[in-house]
Amino acid sequence: MTRAIDLIRRAADDILKVRKTSLNNSKEIALSVNDTEALLDGFKLLFSSSDYEEQVRLLTLAPPNWGRVQLENFFSCNQWQARKAIELRNSFGVLARVTNFMGNQPIDPQLTEEIKSFYQDDAISRQTSNKKEIIHVNKQPIPIRYMSMTVGQAYSVFIQKVEEKKFSEPVSKTVFYSLRPKWVKILTPHDVCVCLNHGNYDFLIKV
């Protein structure tokens, strides 16, 4: 058995040498089977000594045709790591970083405040005239506001403002939706009176 393995290794070395001579102008380096095994062992050692997030990043270096099961068997990783590595590699390429295992990547606090203030702009939402419609935040009463447009429309308007101010990071719809203050409510068709008197009054205000 040992002799057979040695013969296979020598044959593999010979094939690699032939490949090297046929690629004189190439920068590729032909590796022996022993060299390849040493690299793989070193890579496995690096993987096992890395933290959880870095392990997922290293898994993206595996051959593109490897599936989840092959990754699990070769690296002794768990199913979640293998799935996440494949997603990262397909979406962002090799050595892509996992932004945050607990959710979306934190955004700039200044941008967060910008979004919250935007929701409370009079052009985006209006404060209720009913004094009883309040919500307590940190024991402080805050009047309810109702949006005068859909969240999707508000997002489109905000994106234009972001482009003008040239923020360094993009704002996804998910982030924009999640930062809507809880005292800013979304209007439904039944939230607004559409009778002739109130409708005309609303038109007069807009004019």
Buried (B, 14 or more C-beta within 10 A) or exposed (E): EEEEEEEEBEEBBEEBEEEBEEEEEEEEEBBBBEEEEEEEEEBBEEBEEEEEBBBBBBBBEBEEEBEBEEBBEBBEBEEEBBBBBBBBBEEEEBEBEBEEEEEEEEBEEEBBEBBEEBBBBEEBBEBBEEEEBBBEEEEEEBBBBBBBBEBEEBBEBBBEEBEEEEBEEEBEEEBBEEBBBEBBBEBEEEEEEEEEEEEEEEEEEEE
